[in-house]
Amino acid sequence: MTRKQNSPALEQMTPVRRTSLSDEIVGQIIDLISRDVLNPGDRLPPERSLCKQFGVGRTSLREALRTLSVMGILEPRVGEGTFVSDNTSRYLEKSLSWGLLLDPKEVTDLVETRLMLESRNAFLAAGRATEADLQELDRTVRGIEGSLDESGEFLEFDVRFHLAIARATQNSILCNLLVMIRNYLQEWIRASLEEPATHTAEVRARMSVEEHGKILRAIRKRDAEAARVAMEEHILSSSVDLRARIDDDSENRSG
C-alpha cells in the first residue's frame, strides 16, 4: 500500500495526552479501524511517521503496537511492516459489547438515542409504510416468533425488524442513522437476552415477540401515536434487563 493511501488515517491521528500513552494509541487505532479509515490488509505508516503524528517516543508506540498484535488487531510482517489483520471484526464486535456492558453512561446515551430515533421512526412508518414494507415487517415478526430457540436467528430477525421500520419512514437519512448504530443495536439485543438479571432468556424473548407484534399492529392500523408509544415501551422494557445486567456485572467485579 502506498503512503498516499495511508495518509487519511495518519491525518486523523492526534497527539496523545493521557497518562498511559500506549493505551491512547491503542484506542485511536481501534477507532480508525472501526470507522473504516484503516481497513483489513492496510499497512500502517512507518514508525517515525506514527511517533511524530501521535507525539510520542518509540517505546510508547511499540508497546501499543505490541498490544494490538497480541489482540490480533495488527499483524507485524518481518521486512514488510505492520498491517491491519484480515480478521479484526470479531475483536471489534467483542470490544463494542464490553463497552456497552461496562459503561452505564454509554447505555444511557443509547437508550436516549433509540427513544428519539426509533419512536419517531415508528410514528412516521405508520403513515408512510407501503404494502411491501408491511410484508417485510410481517416476515420479520414471523421470523422472530419462529426462532425463539435459535438466538442467532432471533437476533438477525430482531435487527431486521427495526431496520425495516426505518426504511418504511421513506426517509433515507433516518434509515442511515439507524444503520450507523446497528452494531450497538445488535449488542443491546444480545446482551438483554443473554443471562439477564431480571428475567430468564426465554421470558425476555417472548416479551420481545409480543412487543414487536404490538408495534406492527399499530403500524398496520396507521395509528402513528400508538406505534410511537409501542416502540417506546419496547425500548424501555428491554433496557430494564440491559441495565440490570450491567448492575449485576458491576457487583460481581467489585465483589
Phi, psi and chi 1 to 4 in degrees:
 res  aa     phi    psi   chi1   chi2   chi3   chi4
   1 MET       -  137.2  177.6  160.0  -68.0      -
   2 THR   -78.2  161.7   65.6      -      -      -
   3 ARG   -62.8  -34.2 -173.7  170.6 -178.1  175.9
   4 LYS   -61.9  -38.9 -177.9  177.0 -179.8 -179.1
   5 GLN   -67.6  -28.8  -71.1  173.2  -54.9      -
   6 ASN   -81.7  -18.6  -81.0  -44.8      -      -
   7 SER   -58.2  -37.6   59.6      -      -      -
   8 PRO   -58.3  -40.9  -26.3   36.3      -      -
   9 ALA   -68.2  -42.7      -      -      -      -
  10 LEU   -61.3  -40.2 -172.3   63.1      -      -
  11 GLU   -66.4  -25.7  -69.0  169.3   -1.1      -
  12 GLN   -92.8    3.8  -66.2 -169.8   45.8      -
  13 MET   -89.0  136.5  -64.1  173.3 -174.8      -
  14 THR  -123.6  155.9   58.9      -      -      -
  15 PRO   -55.7  140.5  -26.3   35.9      -      -
  16 VAL   -99.2  149.4  -63.2      -      -      -
  17 ARG  -132.4    0.3  -61.9  177.5  176.7   84.3
  18 ARG   -74.5  163.4  -80.3  169.7   44.6  175.8
  19 THR   -59.7  -45.5  -58.5      -      -      -
  20 SER   -93.6   97.3  176.5      -      -      -
  21 LEU   -63.7  -39.8  -59.9  179.9      -      -
  22 SER   -64.9  -37.2   63.3      -      -      -
  23 ASP   -63.0  -40.2  -74.5  -10.1      -      -
  24 GLU   -65.4  -38.7  174.8   68.6    8.5      -
  25 ILE   -65.2  -43.7  -63.8  168.2      -      -
  26 VAL   -56.7  -46.6  167.7      -      -      -
  27 GLY   -62.6  -41.2      -      -      -      -
  28 GLN   -66.2  -41.4  -76.0 -159.8   41.2      -
  29 ILE   -68.7  -40.8  -69.8  177.4      -      -
  30 ILE   -61.9  -40.5  -72.2  177.2      -      -
  31 ASP   -62.9  -41.7  177.8   63.2      -      -
  32 LEU   -63.6  -37.3  -68.5  171.0      -      -
  33 ILE   -69.8  -42.2  -65.5  171.3      -      -
  34 SER   -65.1  -27.0   68.5      -      -      -
  35 ARG   -96.2    8.8  -66.7 -170.1  -70.6  114.5
  36 ASP    63.8   21.8  -63.8  -34.4      -      -
  37 VAL   -74.5  -38.9  177.7      -      -      -
  38 LEU  -109.4  134.4  -77.2  171.0      -      -
  39 ASN  -120.8  159.6  -63.8  -70.6      -      -
  40 PRO   -52.0  131.5  -28.9   36.8      -      -
  41 GLY    93.9  -13.5      -      -      -      -
  42 ASP   -68.8  142.7  -77.1   -2.5      -      -
  43 ARG   -94.1  133.3 -175.4  175.9   62.9 -170.1
  44 LEU   -69.9  153.5  -95.9   60.6      -      -
  45 PRO   -60.0  163.4  -23.5   34.5      -      -
  46 PRO   -59.3  157.2  -21.9   32.7      -      -
  47 GLU   -55.2  -41.5  -78.5 -169.1    0.9      -
  48 ARG   -60.1  -43.4 -179.6  178.5  -60.3  178.3
  49 SER   -66.4  -41.0  -62.3      -      -      -
  50 LEU   -65.1  -43.5  -69.6  173.1      -      -
  51 CYS   -60.4  -42.2  -73.6      -      -      -
  52 LYS   -66.1  -43.3 -178.6  177.9  179.5 -179.8
  53 GLN   -68.7  -40.6 -167.2   69.5   19.0      -
  54 PHE   -79.2  -21.6  -75.8  127.1      -      -
  55 GLY    74.4   37.1      -      -      -      -
  56 VAL  -130.9  169.3  -60.2      -      -      -
  57 GLY   -85.9  172.0      -      -      -      -
  58 ARG   -66.5  -29.4  -68.2 -158.8  173.1 -166.8
  59 THR   -62.5  -48.2  -60.9      -      -      -
  60 SER   -64.7  -41.4  -64.9      -      -      -
  61 LEU   -62.5  -47.8  176.2   67.1      -      -
  62 ARG   -66.0  -33.7  -72.5  174.9  177.1  173.6
  63 GLU   -63.2  -41.7 -178.2 -179.9  -15.1      -
  64 ALA   -66.1  -44.6      -      -      -      -
  65 LEU   -64.8  -36.1  -62.6 -178.0      -      -
  66 ARG   -65.7  -41.7 -177.0  165.3   53.2 -110.1
  67 THR   -60.9  -45.5  -62.4      -      -      -
  68 LEU   -65.8  -32.3  -71.3  164.6      -      -
  69 SER   -69.2  -41.4  -63.4      -      -      -
  70 VAL   -63.1  -36.9  170.6      -      -      -
  71 MET   -69.2  -18.9  -70.6  176.0  172.7      -
  72 GLY    89.2   10.3      -      -      -      -
  73 ILE   -79.4  -41.3  -58.8  -67.5      -      -
  74 LEU  -115.2  156.8  -62.4 -180.0      -      -
  75 GLU  -131.9  104.7  179.1 -175.3  -13.8      -
  76 PRO   -75.9  135.7   24.7  -29.3      -      -
  77 ARG  -124.4  121.0  -59.3  176.9 -170.2  172.6
  78 VAL   -58.0  127.0  177.9      -      -      -
  79 GLY    79.5   -4.8      -      -      -      -
  80 GLU  -117.5  -34.6  -63.6 -176.8   52.8      -
  81 GLY   126.6 -162.9      -      -      -      -
  82 THR  -114.4  128.6  -58.6      -      -      -
  83 PHE  -119.3  153.6  -65.8   77.5      -      -
  84 VAL   -72.4  129.1  178.1      -      -      -
  85 SER   -62.3  150.4  172.1      -      -      -
  86 ASP   -75.4   -9.3  -70.1  -29.4      -      -
  87 ASN  -124.5   56.1 -170.5   27.9      -      -
  88 THR   -89.3  -18.3   61.3      -      -      -
  89 SER   -60.4  -41.1   59.0      -      -      -
  90 ARG   -65.8  -39.9  -70.8 -176.0   62.5 -173.4
  91 TYR   -65.9  -44.2  170.3   80.6      -      -
  92 LEU   -63.8  -37.3  -67.4  175.3      -      -
  93 GLU   -63.9  -41.2  -71.8  173.8    2.6      -
  94 LYS   -66.8  -40.3 -169.4   63.9  175.4  177.8
  95 SER   -60.3  -41.7  176.1      -      -      -
  96 LEU   -63.1  -42.6  178.3   61.3      -      -
  97 SER   -62.4  -44.4  176.2      -      -      -
  98 TRP   -59.8  -45.0  -71.6  -21.0      -      -
  99 GLY   -61.1  -42.1      -      -      -      -
 100 LEU   -68.1  -36.8 -175.0   57.8      -      -
 101 LEU   -85.7  -18.9  -66.5  178.6      -      -
 102 LEU  -102.4  -12.2  -65.0  177.3      -      -
 103 ASP  -119.2   98.1 -172.7  -11.4      -      -
 104 PRO   -58.3  -34.5  -25.0   35.1      -      -
 105 LYS   -63.0  -39.0  175.3   61.5  167.0   60.2
 106 GLU   -65.7  -37.7 -170.0  163.4  -17.4      -
 107 VAL   -65.7  -43.7  174.3      -      -      -
 108 THR   -59.2  -43.1  -62.8      -      -      -
 109 ASP   -61.5  -40.6  -69.2  -13.2      -      -
 110 LEU   -69.5  -39.0 -175.5   55.5      -      -
 111 VAL   -59.5  -47.1  171.0      -      -      -
 112 GLU   -60.9  -43.3  -69.5  178.4   -5.6      -
 113 THR   -64.1  -45.4  -59.2      -      -      -
 114 ARG   -65.8  -40.3  -70.4 -165.0   66.6 -167.8
 115 LEU   -61.1  -44.2  -75.5  172.0      -      -
 116 MET   -68.4  -46.0  -68.0  175.7   63.2      -
 117 LEU   -79.8  -52.5  177.4   59.0      -      -
 118 GLU   -78.5  -29.9  -65.4 -161.4   66.2      -
 119 SER   -64.8  -40.2  -64.9      -      -      -
 120 ARG   -67.3  -38.8 -174.5   62.1  179.7  174.2
 121 ASN   -58.3  -45.6  -76.6   -8.9      -      -
 122 ALA   -63.7  -40.4      -      -      -      -
 123 PHE   -59.3  -48.3 -178.1   91.8      -      -
 124 LEU   -70.9  -37.8  -66.8  175.6      -      -
 125 ALA   -61.4  -33.8      -      -      -      -
 126 ALA   -61.4  -30.7      -      -      -      -
 127 GLY   -96.0  -15.7      -      -      -      -
 128 ARG  -121.1  -11.0  -59.3  176.6  179.9  176.1
 129 ALA   -60.5  133.3      -      -      -      -
 130 THR   -84.5  172.4   65.1      -      -      -
 131 GLU   -62.1  -36.6 -174.7   56.4   35.8      -
 132 ALA   -64.0  -39.9      -      -      -      -
 133 ASP   -62.1  -44.0  -68.4  -33.3      -      -
 134 LEU   -64.2  -37.5  -65.6  174.1      -      -
 135 GLN   -65.8  -39.3  -70.0  175.6    4.9      -
 136 GLU   -66.0  -40.5  172.4   62.2   11.5      -
 137 LEU   -63.8  -39.7  -72.3  169.7      -      -
 138 ASP   -59.5  -45.2  -83.1  -28.4      -      -
 139 ARG   -62.4  -41.8  -77.7 -167.5  -67.8  -89.4
 140 THR   -68.8  -38.8   57.9      -      -      -
 141 VAL   -65.3  -42.0  168.9      -      -      -
 142 ARG   -63.0  -36.3  -71.5 -162.1  -58.5  -88.5
 143 GLY   -65.0  -41.0      -      -      -      -
 144 ILE   -62.3  -45.6  -67.5  170.4      -      -
 145 GLU   -63.0  -34.5  -67.1  171.6  -18.9      -
 146 GLY   -87.7    0.4      -      -      -      -
 147 SER  -124.6   30.3   57.7      -      -      -
 148 LEU   -60.1  -29.4  -74.8  168.7      -      -
 149 ASP   -96.2    2.3  -62.8  -34.4      -      -
 150 GLU  -124.4   94.1  -62.7  -70.0  -20.8      -
 151 SER   -60.1  -36.2   59.8      -      -      -
 152 GLY   -64.8  -45.9      -      -      -      -
 153 GLU   -68.5  -38.1  -70.2 -175.5   15.0      -
 154 PHE   -58.7  -46.6 -172.6   98.7      -      -
 155 LEU   -60.7  -43.9  173.1   62.4      -      -
 156 GLU   -62.6  -46.3 -179.8 -178.9  -12.5      -
 157 PHE   -67.7  -37.0  -78.8  115.5      -      -
 158 ASP   -60.7  -48.7 -160.9  -34.4      -      -
 159 VAL   -63.6  -40.8  173.5      -      -      -
 160 ARG   -59.9  -37.0  -82.6  177.8   56.6 -174.8
 161 PHE   -60.5  -48.2  176.2   82.1      -      -
 162 HIS   -67.4  -37.2  -70.0  -85.8      -      -
 163 LEU   -69.2  -34.9  -68.9  173.9      -      -
 164 ALA   -66.0  -37.3      -      -      -      -
 165 ILE   -64.4  -42.0  -70.9  177.4      -      -
 166 ALA   -60.5  -42.2      -      -      -      -
 167 ARG   -65.7  -33.4  -74.6 -168.0  -65.1  -88.5
 168 ALA   -68.8  -12.9      -      -      -      -
 169 THR   -71.4  -17.3   67.2      -      -      -
 170 GLN    62.4   22.7  -45.4  -54.1  -35.1      -
 171 ASN  -116.9  106.8 -175.6  -44.1      -      -
 172 SER   -64.4  -31.5   61.4      -      -      -
 173 ILE   -71.0  -43.5  -64.8  177.9      -      -
 174 LEU   -60.3  -40.9  -73.7  175.3      -      -
 175 CYS   -64.0  -44.3 -172.8      -      -      -
 176 ASN   -64.5  -35.1  -72.2  -22.2      -      -
 177 LEU   -62.7  -40.5  -74.4  172.5      -      -
 178 LEU   -70.0  -37.5 -169.2   60.7      -      -
 179 VAL   -59.7  -37.2  169.5      -      -      -
 180 MET   -62.4  -34.1  -74.3  173.2   61.4      -
 181 ILE  -102.7   18.5   66.5  168.6      -      -
 182 ARG   -57.5  -42.7  177.4  174.7 -176.7  166.5
 183 ASN   -62.8  -39.2  -74.1  -19.3      -      -
 184 TYR   -64.7  -39.3  -77.2   99.2      -      -
 185 LEU   -61.9  -43.9  177.8   59.2      -      -
 186 GLN   -61.3  -44.7  -72.0  176.4  -39.7      -
 187 GLU   -68.3  -34.2  -69.3  -53.6  -35.7      -
 188 TRP   -57.7  -52.1  170.3  -53.0      -      -
 189 ILE   -63.6  -45.4  -62.5  167.2      -      -
 190 ARG   -62.1  -45.2 -179.6 -178.8  -69.6  113.8
 191 ALA   -68.1  -37.1      -      -      -      -
 192 SER   -71.0  -21.9   66.4      -      -      -
 193 LEU   -98.8  -12.5  -67.6  174.2      -      -
 194 GLU   -95.0  105.1 -175.9 -179.0   40.6      -
 195 GLU    47.0   53.1  -59.0  175.6   -4.3      -
 196 PRO   -64.6  155.2   24.7  -32.3      -      -
 197 ALA   -82.5  -27.2      -      -      -      -
 198 THR  -105.3  -11.7   57.1      -      -      -
 199 HIS  -144.1  160.0  -58.5  -78.3      -      -
 200 THR   -74.7  159.7   64.5      -      -      -
 201 ALA   -59.3  -37.8      -      -      -      -
 202 GLU   -65.4  -43.8 -178.7  179.9   -1.5      -
 203 VAL   -64.1  -43.6  170.0      -      -      -
 204 ARG   -61.2  -42.2  174.3   64.3 -108.3  174.0
 205 ALA   -63.8  -43.1      -      -      -      -
 206 ARG   -67.8  -35.5  -68.3 -170.3 -178.9  -80.1
 207 MET   -61.8  -40.4  -75.5  179.3   62.1      -
 208 SER   -64.1  -39.7 -175.2      -      -      -
 209 VAL   -59.8  -46.7  168.8      -      -      -
 210 GLU   -62.4  -41.3  -66.8  175.6    4.7      -
 211 GLU   -67.5  -39.9  -68.7  162.7   -0.9      -
 212 HIS   -64.5  -40.4  -75.7   88.3      -      -
 213 GLY   -62.4  -38.8      -      -      -      -
 214 LYS   -64.8  -41.1 -174.7  176.0 -179.0  179.5
 215 ILE   -62.0  -46.1  -63.6  167.3      -      -
 216 LEU   -63.4  -42.1  176.0   55.5      -      -
 217 ARG   -61.8  -39.0  -72.5 -168.1  -64.5  -86.0
 218 ALA   -66.6  -39.6      -      -      -      -
 219 ILE   -66.4  -40.9  -68.2  175.0      -      -
 220 ARG   -63.5  -34.2  -86.8 -156.0  165.3  -82.7
 221 LYS   -80.5   -3.7  -68.7  178.5 -179.8  178.5
 222 ARG    62.7   31.2  -55.9  -64.8 -178.2  179.6
 223 ASP   -97.1   91.5 -170.2  -25.8      -      -
 224 ALA   -62.0  -43.4      -      -      -      -
 225 GLU   -67.2  -40.6 -178.6   59.6   17.4      -
 226 ALA   -64.8  -37.2      -      -      -      -
 227 ALA   -65.1  -42.2      -      -      -      -
 228 ARG   -62.2  -46.9 -177.1 -166.9   67.4   77.0
 229 VAL   -64.7  -41.9  171.4      -      -      -
 230 ALA   -63.1  -40.0      -      -      -      -
 231 MET   -67.2  -42.1  177.5   63.1   79.3      -
 232 GLU   -61.0  -44.2 -176.9  175.9  -64.4      -
 233 GLU   -63.1  -38.5  -69.5  175.4  -15.4      -
 234 HIS   -64.0  -46.0  169.1   55.8      -      -
 235 ILE   -64.2  -44.8  -67.5  170.5      -      -
 236 LEU   -66.4  -37.8  -69.1  174.2      -      -
 237 SER   -62.5  -49.1  171.9      -      -      -
 238 SER   -70.2  -26.3   58.8      -      -      -
 239 SER   -70.4  -25.3   73.0      -      -      -
 240 VAL   -60.8  -46.2  169.2      -      -      -
 241 ASP   -67.2  -38.2  -73.9  -48.3      -      -
 242 LEU   -64.9  -45.2 -173.5   57.9      -      -
 243 ARG   -65.8  -39.6  -70.1 -180.0 -173.1  -84.2
 244 ALA   -63.6  -36.9      -      -      -      -
 245 ARG   -63.9  -41.2  170.7   79.5 -176.0  -79.7
 246 ILE   -64.5  -45.7  -65.5  169.5      -      -
 247 ASP   -61.1  -41.0  -67.8  -19.8      -      -
 248 ASP   -65.1  -44.1 -171.7   52.9      -      -
 249 ASP   -63.3  -39.1  -73.1  -12.9      -      -
 250 SER   -64.0  -42.4  177.6      -      -      -
 251 GLU   -64.5  -39.3  -70.5  177.0    4.7      -
 252 ASN   -64.6  -39.9  -70.3  -23.7      -      -
 253 ARG   -68.8  -41.0  -71.7 -166.1  -58.5  -86.5
 254 SER   -72.5  -27.6   61.3      -      -      -
 255 GLY   -78.3      -      -      -      -      -
